[in-house]
Amino acid sequence: MATNVPPRSLACALLAAGIMTAATADARVTNLTVTSKVSPAYNGQSFGAAGQYETYAGTISGEVDPNDRRNAIIQDIALAPRNARGMVEYTATFFLTKPIDMSKSSRILLHQVPNRGGRIDIGGRDTGDVGLSSGWQGDLTGTQVERVAVPIAKNPDGSSITGPYTFTIADLGGGSPISADGSTATIYAGLNNPSIPYPPATTDTTKGQLASYASYSLNTAKLTDERTVASSDWSFGDCTSTPFPGAPSGTKICVRGGFDKSRIYRLVYQLKDPLVLGLGLAAFRDAADFFRYEKQDDAGTANPVTGGIGFAIVQGTSQSGNFAKTAIHLGFTESDSVIRRPIWDGAIPYIAARQNPINYRFAISGGEGKLYEQGTDPVLWWEPYTDTARGRTTAGMLDRCRASGTCPRITEIFSAAEFWNLRMSPGHIGTRADVDIALPPEVRRYYVPSTSHGGGNGAFTLTPAATGSTLGTCVLPANPMPAAEILRALTAATLEWVTKGREMPPSVYPKLADGTLVHETQLHFPAIPGKPSPIGLVNTIIDYDYGSNFIYNDMSGYITTAPIIVKQLIPTYVPQVDTDGNEIAGVKPLLGQLPLGTYTGWNITANGFYKGQACAFTGGFIPFAKTKADRLASNDPRPSLQERYGNIYGYYWQANTIVNRMVQERYLLAADANRLINMLLNQLIANDLVPRRAGFDAFDH
C-alpha cells in the first residue's frame, strides 16, 4: 500500500497562524514590469467554466542577500557586485496566462521551466489553471525569449576570475561544430545549448592544449591514439574566409591544414569572467513566490493574480526537469522573503535523468552527457544513500527541503532513452548498482517503456519516418511509441494528489529485485536478421576528478583539473526486454501492449565521427512481419501480426479492453482513450496493417 506524504505540519501551522518570519534582509522581487497584456487572449475564445483568458508578459527584478543561508549556496554569489543595500540583483522575464475572472480559476499555478529559453504558454484551460513561464538561464544568446540577466563574478580587487575548461570537438554530420571546409570549429557548438561563450583568458595557444584522437567510445569512455597539435598549428580564429591563423575569435579555433573529420579533438584552455548562473535558481524561486503570495511590488504595481493562488506546481521537461530537481536538491523550495514558506506544493520532472549543471564556476547549463560534460556528478537519488563507489558522504536530494519543511510532492516520469543515453540508473540503484534505493513518501515514479526521449507520435504504422540526433542521422527509423497520453493522465493525478490529497496510481518502474533492470550484457534482445544489437550502446556514467575545490555532492564549487581526469566508470543499467525486444516493466501505452514491432530506447548513429555508436536520445523501430509466411522467409524469430492478432477485429477488441483498464487505473484520460481508439482503427485500415478478413485465430469475431 502506498504511503501518504506527511503534512508539512510546522510550515502549515505557521502559515495558518500568520507568524512566519520575514527574512531579515528583506530579499524579494522589487519590481514587476508588464510589457504586454492581451485581454482577452487566444482570439477571444472562452474556455468552459473558466471563461476567457488574458496574458501578461514582462520582467521581474529582484535582489537576494548573499549572506542568507538560502542564497549562500549559489556559486560565486559572494564575488558578485552588490547594490547599496548589499544585495545581489537580477532581472528575469516572465509570461503569465490566467482567467480574466480569477474567481473562475482553479487556484492552481502551473510554474513551467523553459527549456533553453523557449517560452511556455499552457494556453486557456477549461479547468481555470494559471500558467507561469519564467526565466532561469543566464547564459542564453539574444534569440531566446525566457531568460535571466545575472552578474559576472570578479575577484575582490576587480580583476577577472579565470579557470580551466575542457571541451571535445567532433564531426557530427549535420549540425557539426566543424565548418564544411574543415578549417574552423565553433567551441560551444554541439552542446545542444544556445549559450553565451565565456571569453578565453588568453588567446595565446601556448597556454592551452589541443590534441586529436582516432576514436572515442561512449560506452567505455576511452580515447585512442593521442596526437598533440603544436601550439603554432592552431589558433583562436575563424579561417572560413581568412587563411590560417584566421580572423581573431574568442569562440572559434582553426587548425593549420584543417581538422581531420575522422578524429575527435580535445581542447583545454583558460576561461575568464564567470557568470553567477546559480542566481537563476533564486530568480525562478522568487517568481513563484511573488505571484503566489505577494500583493504588489515596491512601486505598488499589482500582482495580476494576487490572492488567487492556493497551490503551485513546478513542471520541467528534460533539461528543465533537471533544473527542477536541482532547485529541490539545493533548497530553492523555501521562500527568500518568509522563512519556511513553501514555494511549490508539487513538482513534475519529466524525462529528467540528471541534475542541471548550473551552479559551479564556468557552468554551462545544458549538455547531453558527452565526454567532460557535467550533470551526473552530484546526488542523483531522492532518499539518503552513501555513494561509496565515488567516495562521497551520505546524502539525498530532499535533505534541504526536509530541513525547512518545504518539500513538494514529486511525480517523476521518464522513458527508455534516459537509461540508454542519459545515465538514469544510478538514481535508482546507486553507483554500486546493487540495491533498489527506496522511494521516499514524497515521491511517485513512473516509467514509460520502449520510448525515445519524450516519446513518439503514437502512430500505428510499420513504416515510421527516418530520424536523427545531435550526433548524426540514425540507422533505425523513428520510434513512434508515445508517452504524451500517460504524461497527461499522471499530471492530472498529481494535481489531485497535491490539491485534494487523493493518492496517486501505484509507482511502476524497472528494478533490480524483479530482474527488470539489468546490465546491458544481460539483455534478452532477440537476434533479428539484418538488424542491430543494443550491446555496447549504453552511455556509461563517468566519475571525474575535478580537483579539491569542486563540491561533488552538490555539483558546485569550481574545477581545477586541466584536462578533466576520468577516474572510473560507474555501472549503468538498462531495462530488461521480452522475447520481442520490447521492455517489460513500466506503464505501457496502448501501442506497447499491442505492439506492431520492436520499439527501442536506443538507436545507432549512421554517419559522422560517432558512426556505429548510440544515436543520442533517439529510439528506433523494427516492424513485425505481417504474415507467418513473411516471418519464416526472413527467419524473424518474432511472431507476425497475423499470428498475434488474427485480424483487425481481434486487435480492435483487445485495444478497447486495454484502454478501459488504463482509464480505470488512471494511467489514461477518458478523452485520450476515445481518441486513441479512433486513431487506431483509422490507421489500421488506411495502412492495411492487420488483415480484415476472418479465419486466422481465436481473436476472430
Secondary structure, 3 states (H helix, E strand, C coil): CCCCCCCCHHHHHHHHHCCCCECCCCCEEEEEEEEEEECCCHHHCEEHHHEEEEEEEEEEEEEECCCCCCCCCCCCHHHCCCCCCCCEEEEEEEEEEEECCHHHCCCEEEEECCECCECCCCCCCCCCCEEEEECCCCCECCCCCCCEECCECECCCCCECEEEEEEEECCCCCCCCECCCCCEEECCCCCCCCECCCCECCCCHHHCEEEEECEECCCCCCEECCEECCHHHEECEECCCCCCCCEECCCEEEECCCCCCCCEEEEEEEEECCECCCHHHHHHHHHHHHHHHCCECCCCCECCCCCCCCEEEEEEECHHHHHHHHHHHCCCCECCCECCCECCCEEEEECCCCCCCCCCCCCCCCCCCCCCCCCCCCCCCCCCECCHHHCCCCECCCHHHHHHCCCCEEEEEEEHHHHHCCCCCHHHHCCCCCCCCCCCCCEEEEEECCCCCCCCCCCCCCCCCCCEECCEEECCCECCCCCHHHHHHHHHHHHHHHHHCCCCCCCECCCCCCCCEECHHHCCCCCCCCCCCCCCCCCCEEEEECCCCEEHHHCEECCCCCCCEEEEEECCCEECECCCCCECCCCCCHHHHCCCEEECCCCEECCCCCCCCECCCCCEEEECCCCHHHHHHHCCCCCCHHHHHCCHHHHHHHHHHHHHHHHHHCCCCHHHHHHHHHHHHHHHHHHCCCCCCCCCCCCCC
